[in-house]
Amino acid sequence: MKNQEFLKQKRKRGIGKVIFRFLRQNPLALFGAVVIVISILTSVLVPIFPLHDPLHQNLPNRLKPPTAEYLFGTDNYGRDVLSRVIWGGRVSLLVGIFSVAIGSLIGVTLGIISGYFGKYVDTVIMRITDILLSFPALLLAMAICAAIGSSLYNVIIAISIVTVPRFSRLVRGTTLSVKEADFIEAARALGQSRWKIIFFHVLPNTFSPILVLATLWIPQAIITEASLSFLGLGVMPPTPTWGNIINEGKTYLMNAPWISISSGVVIILVVMAFNFVGDAVRDAFDPRLKGEREVGRG
Amino acid sequence: MGRYLLKTLITIIPTLFGVVTIVFFLIHLTPGDPALAILGPHATADSIRELRISLGLDQPLYLQYLKFMRNLMQGDLGRSLVTDQPVLLETLRPLPYTIHLALAGVLISLILGIPIGVISAVRRNTFLDYFMRASSISGISIPVFFLAILLLWIFSYHLGWFPIIGVGDTSSWRSLLHHLVLPASAIGISMAVLIMRLTRSCMLEVLSQDYVRTARAKGLAEKSVILIHALKNALLPIVTVVGLYMGQLLGGAILTETVFARQGVGKLLMDAIFARDYPQVQGTVLIFACAVIFVNVTVDIIYRFLDPRIKL
């Protein structure tokens, strides 16, 4: 019921009002959206915050528990954990959002080409998609990072590659069904070029499942980045990311648990926020995708 | 049945072939010279050249690939650069520990996930249901390695109930089990969340079926309607999907083995990556990926076998 009402409103009102109504009807999504906005704003604005330098070492101050000056305590080099977690969020969110953006862009392109042109193009693209999907996501990302080396850009490349087949598979399916619609036939009869049809008619109609998958994949990408950094295959220290802060703190779990735990709690909070929004967006746009998370996590 | 099996086996051949090819090129396109990496920066040009020849690295890439494929057909994955033992043997040695971990993880996830999912479905839209669904979203959001660290921190460091690292004394099953509890719980809990969500949706679907109404109408106790008529039918897709989680399970195993320093295949892979033991990395990734493909196919076959509605 709620979803139908939402879609009705969508037709009547402007997009800003629709988003506002949508968030008001979904308190969990509202909570998620607030957390996401706060975390993105914090990451963007962190250079102007009066924080300690995340890389500044202060050995006499090492492994200090949380105090008023160091809210999240200090780590084994005496660095401010709060500042490291916030700066780390900058990297982690950047990787999460960018890799899904790049991966979905390539995946959507391949999916539309595959679905629209069919025949051997479809066979080749879908074969490669199947092969990439048969790798466990983390294992593939690990193998790519191990091969091309650990750096911010390489982590984004690795997670993008893992993301591509998920989108191409989804978009191919949607394209196949949209392709047969009457309005595509009409556009063709009017003599529009293939690319015009793809860009102006097919693409807009695959948009809602893409949006749903993207909101559900950003948290996966953030977790994958954290896992890679935790394993020492992601962004290298001293640059902080949520994963490598947990990894560094692991050694001092006994006497300084605040290092790992503060970073872990922040990951959970942000990933949960994306999941809340993702679930609500999915329910509103595309109830058919209900099983996507269950199967798509591999 | 025979025809179906044959068809399935034939269709996975190109996938396996693709996986092998991708892994080979990924490892061989690695920037930097493996020979230099093995011998270190102080090696002489002569010794590097010799090692390159003995590793076959002086040949063009396509020849290396053909040779690799030929050896692979004979079950030869090359030798580890660190131990000089066959890669296959090196991988099989820690395999039991990873299998223990994976099986125990699946078991815990089923024991936790199915009952909670059933209760959530039966008490749909009650406070209990909302609470369990909210915890399931929170559960999905916890990275498995962080869950492992939390368990380690609480149950090993603070309470001292469980050992901190390793797989335990291999000759005593009690010690093995004692060391298995925490890592398996980390994997089990993170998977239980998914199983719970799935059980809930499968149960809701089954509970709305006609035969459940019939069972109720003929006066059966609610307990037997739910446990015998509904759950039995809902279990089928659940068990299948457990197979689809294999990939995630392996990812979880690599991470938990790292946290608990368990000598499993995941730890072997991590050690090989850091030691730049290329043949070992290649072999382990290959074995992992192929294992996932085989489990998925097997589960698919079992599913078709168990469900008489699907014609083979």
Interface residues (C-beta under 8 A of the other chain):
Chain A: L28 R127 I128 D130 I131 L132 S134 F135 P136 A137 L138 L139 M142 A143 I144 A146 A147 I148 G149 P219 I223 A226 S227 F230 L231 G232 L233 I246 K250 L253 M254 P257 S260 I261 G264 I267 I268 V271 M272 N275 F276 D279 K290 G291 R293 E294 V295 R297 G298
Chain B: P14 T15 G18 V19 I22 V23 L26 I27 L29 T30 P31 A134 I137 S138 I140 S141 I142 P143 V144 F145 F146 I149 L150 L152 W153 Y157 L194 R197 L198 S201 V241 L244 Y245 M246 G247 Q248 L250 G251 I254 L255 T258 V259 L269 M270 I273 F274 V281 V285 F288 A289 V292 I293 N296
